[in-house]
Amino acid sequence: MTDQLLKETRISGYENPCDCSVEGIVTIDARGQMVLPKEVRERAGIAPGDRFAVVFSEREGAVCCITLIKKDHLDRYISSLVHPEHQMCRTEDQKANRNEHYD
């Protein structure tokens, strides 16, 4: 994939207000570490020492998506799970699964 194609690719199943997109490809090294491209760090305002929550999304019993949420934004994310009217990114499958538990 070219860099331009990556920037134009939208992840299906996600809706606004997040407007999720693929911004790059990273590789995990033998020690389990990865380097986020400089452009990604700058755009996201990520600095050395920043802390993140690691959130898994599952589909059909397998992890399909790993999301990093800045620790400073974790309260808002949790609030969006507890109070659906404050939604962040959420797939239709996640919405359906959540609704099954409350119907």
C-alpha positions in Angstrom: 0.0 0.0 0.0 1.2 3.5 -0.7 1.2 6.2 2.0 -1.5 8.0 0.1 -3.7 5.0 -0.1 -3.3 4.4 3.7 -4.4 8.0 4.4 -7.5 7.6 2.2 -8.6 4.3 3.7 -11.5 4.5 6.1 -12.1 1.6 8.5 -15.6 0.2 7.7 -18.0 -0.3 10.6 -17.0 2.9 12.4 -19.0 6.1 12.4 -18.6 9.7 13.3 -17.6 11.5 15.5 -14.4 9.5 15.4 -13.8 9.3 11.6 -11.2 6.6 12.1 -8.6 6.1 9.4 -5.4 4.0 8.8 -2.4 6.3 9.4 0.4 3.9 9.0 1.7 0.4 9.4 4.0 -0.6 12.4 6.1 -3.7 13.1 6.5 -5.4 16.4 10.1 -6.3 17.2 11.5 -9.3 19.0 11.1 -7.5 22.4 7.4 -6.7 21.7 8.0 -3.1 21.0 6.8 -0.9 18.1 7.7 2.6 16.9 4.9 4.9 16.0 5.8 7.0 13.0 6.9 10.6 13.8 3.9 12.0 11.8 1.5 9.9 13.9 3.1 11.0 17.2 3.0 14.7 16.2 -0.6 14.6 14.9 -1.8 12.8 18.1 0.3 15.0 20.4 2.1 12.0 21.8 5.2 12.7 23.9 7.8 10.5 25.6 6.3 9.2 28.9 2.7 9.5 27.8 0.6 6.7 29.2 -2.2 4.8 27.3 -4.9 2.2 28.1 -4.8 -0.8 25.7 -8.3 -1.7 24.6 -9.2 -4.9 22.6 -12.1 -5.3 20.3 -13.2 -8.8 19.5 -15.0 -10.3 16.6 -16.0 -14.0 16.4 -13.8 -14.7 19.5 -10.6 -13.2 18.2 -9.0 -9.8 18.8 -9.4 -7.9 15.6 -8.5 -4.4 16.8 -6.2 -2.9 19.4 -6.9 0.7 20.4 -4.7 3.0 22.4 -6.5 5.6 24.5 -4.6 8.4 26.2 -4.8 8.0 29.9 -6.1 11.6 30.1 -9.1 10.6 27.9 -9.9 7.3 29.6 -12.7 8.8 31.8 -14.5 10.1 28.7 -14.1 6.7 27.0 -15.5 4.8 30.0 -18.4 7.3 30.2 -19.2 6.6 26.5 -19.6 2.9 27.4 -21.8 3.6 30.4 -23.8 6.4 28.8 -24.5 5.5 25.1 -25.5 9.1 24.4 -21.8 10.0 24.8 -20.5 7.5 22.2 -17.0 7.5 20.9 -16.2 5.1 18.0 -18.4 2.0 18.2 -19.0 -0.6 15.5 -22.5 -1.8 14.6 -21.6 -5.3 16.0 -20.6 -3.7 19.3 -23.9 -1.8 19.4 -25.9 -4.9 18.5 -24.1 -6.9 21.2 -24.7 -4.2 23.8 -28.4 -4.0 22.9 -28.8 -7.8 23.2 -27.7 -7.6 26.8 -30.2 -4.8 27.7 -33.3 -5.8 25.6 
